[in-house]
Amino acid sequence: MADSLVLQTQQWLNKTYGNVSGYQKVTEDGKTGWATIYALIRGLQHELGIKELSDNFGDSTKKLYNEKVLPQLKNGYSGNVVYLIQGAFWCKGISPKAFDGVFSNDTQAAVHEFQQDAGFSEGMVFNADWAKALFDMSAFALVSGGDSTVRAMQQWLNASYYEYFGILPCDGIYQRDTNIALIYALQAEEGLGVGEANGNYGETTTKLTPTLTIGDNSTFTKILQYALYVNGFYLSGPFDGKYTEAVAEAVAQFAGFMMLGANTGAANVTIFKGLLTSNGDTNRSAEGVDTSTQLTDEQVQVLVDNKVRYVGRYLTGTAGSGVDERDKFLTVEEIDRITGAGLSIFPIYQDGGAGLNYFNASQGAIDGFTAAEAARKLGIPRGTYIYFAVDIDIQQGDISGTVLPYFTNIYDQVIKYGYAIGVYGTRNICSQVIKNGYATYAFVSDMSTGYSGNLGFPMPQEWAFDQFIEFTMTSSSGSVGIDQVAVSGNDIGFDTIDINESGVPDGILDKVNGVGVVLPLLRNMGKVTITLDQEYSEKNELYSIYVKLSESVSSGSGDNVTSYTVSDGKLSNSFIKNMQSLYDFTKQPSNINTLTSLAKIIQKGTIRVDVAPPRAEESGNIGIEISLNIDATDIAGAKSPAYKWTIQIYFNKAGIKASPVKNNAYIDSVEKVIQYSTTSTKQLTAKGVALIDSWVKTVNQNKEVIKVVGVIEGLMLLFEEYGEEIFQFVSQFI
């Protein structure tokens, strides 16, 4: 939205400095932006007598401002410098009440407001540090998406340590500069002076880092409290510098999350470095490595000697260049060496990607296909996670137009082979790819400490591997260059070769496992389904799953009520319309993308959802049955025109009622589904759509997530609301 005072500022800038060498005219549109800020800086530099104008408010500008402007900055002072200051305030969103070139009480009031927003009391001298912060796009009010606790921390850091790093934004967004400011605060408390502290967690800072325990009340503890908060722990506060049992519990939780070893609540250097840097304490032990070396028997033994259990290896390509270029791709013989020594492998795909332009949808399709083909030829088991690398520092604003389209097509290609997708990259890139549903787990490049996507971003909750230091690992058996990798246990790689001797076509097993990738609750069931007409089951206190793969005479046809047809990898428009009507009514997240992914895997056939039939071992429990009928006429080696994978999920009423975990928000969403299905003018179709939505919600959970009982409790509510009616209406289509 245009602002009339910003417009006046732009017009005045162009009129006043339009003929000045080095000044760049701005668009007069009343909208604040970097172009206007740079014009203000260049105007100020001209007024200070600087000949070579630039966009940078650097040391020369600061020095001359303090010498020429600061002594005169009092009521009644007038001139172009005041116009520039007033214009900067208007661009900052703080009103100096005028744009007249006169430093008045109103201008001083704007200064005071600015200083209070930054965390200071009134009366601070408006020196060059303040001018630099003013002539900038950084915000000092809480912005959309900002966090009030983070803003309070930013204000505290400014007021306590600004001499170390200047005046930082107070917008509630935890970012790179805020992260560095916390390190400065730690260094200041360690006794390092201005000019000695540098914001880097180096040897001196490491040596001086204290160990804190319960009862330690100090500023060190306050820094720790805020560091825990921005990493997703100690979310309730208070931030008072008192080391309580709550702080100790948060420290222990963080240590467990990051796999930092046993911790009883003491915050030592490993905790502090883990909170304030991406690579953390590089002296810590870890069970994983990755390497571009094709490992020999001796090198595998080096890993064994160093208690390594997981090895990241590349599926394709070469490393180095020129005379130093060498193969880095994994071989069948190497798999035998590694797994024969009792180690597991997590596969990585990186065969390019040195620049931003590499990451696009077309390249994603190529890389997804290439990686999946390589994995298949090596005999890597279906369901294994392949980690696709984004090994450059891509800025936040560029991710949606590069990395996400790249992973969209990776996902579409890889799930067809029954493999799962992981992402390698900075914390931010990994989080964005996972958030958008294109990967499940992250291999985080935390070793790249200077990358913008690491500093100021918390570790993804879904991290599987954490790369934190590069070195040559040695033992009496020899040596090998590696990156050391922490392992969370979310993914354990593979340790066997997949040889299909079941008689079931590879193309069918690919699809069954692909369904397990899209619907995480079925992942293990997809992996164990290797024989026709044999039932496999998985049970716990909340639910039971039964699956069976069988031959079928036909893939059938859908009715758009409880079953739907898949043709050429797509859903019918009428079915999508029916599903969208449900989501429009309930205002809940859509599952259409999940169903679309299933269609891409099945390619041709039907997906049917029914109420599960009674089973003796599930007496009193209710369930859903899903039948995936896959047309096999175009699948190599198929001995039947179609194959059916039947999935039954029963909900254990006793286990659910006994669980203390609840999810009222989910139950509320199910109640909306019930309301839709009982009030819609097309009740039959509506109830079928509601049933389909219910099973997708169930199987689209990770095992850990589904223990949030509300997911199942909500489904039970759906069944109880329908009672016998739901069985009757479904039976019309069986």
Secondary structure by P-SEA (a helix, b strand, c coil): cccaaaaaaaaaaaaacccccccccccccccccaaaaaaaaaaaaaaaccccccccccaaaaaaaaaccccccccccccaaaaaaaaaaaaaccccccccccccaaaaaaaaaaaaaacccccccccaaaaaaaaccccccccccccaaaaaaaaaaaaccccccccccccccccaaaaaaaaaaaaaaaccccccccccccaaaaaabbbbccccccaaaaaaaaaaaaacccccccccccccaaaaaaaaaaaaaaccccccccccaaaaaaacccccccccccccccccccccaaaaaaaaaacccbbbbbcccccccccccccccccaaaaaaaaaabbbbbbbbbccccccccccaaaaaaaaaaaaaaaaaacccccbbbbbbcccccccccccccaaaaaaaaaaaaaaacbbbbbbccaaaaaaaaaaccccccccccccccccccccccccccccbbbccccccccccbbbbbbbbbbccccccccbbbbccccccaaaaaaaaaaaaacccaaaaaaaccccccccccccccbbbbbbbbbbccccccccccbbbbccccccaaaaaaaaaaaaaaccccaaaaaaaaaaaaccccccccccccccccccccbbbbbbcccccccccccccbbbbbbbbbbcaaaaaacccccaaaaaaaaaaaaaaacccaaaaaaaaaaaaaaaaaccccccccccaaaaaaaaaaaaaacaaaaaaaaaac
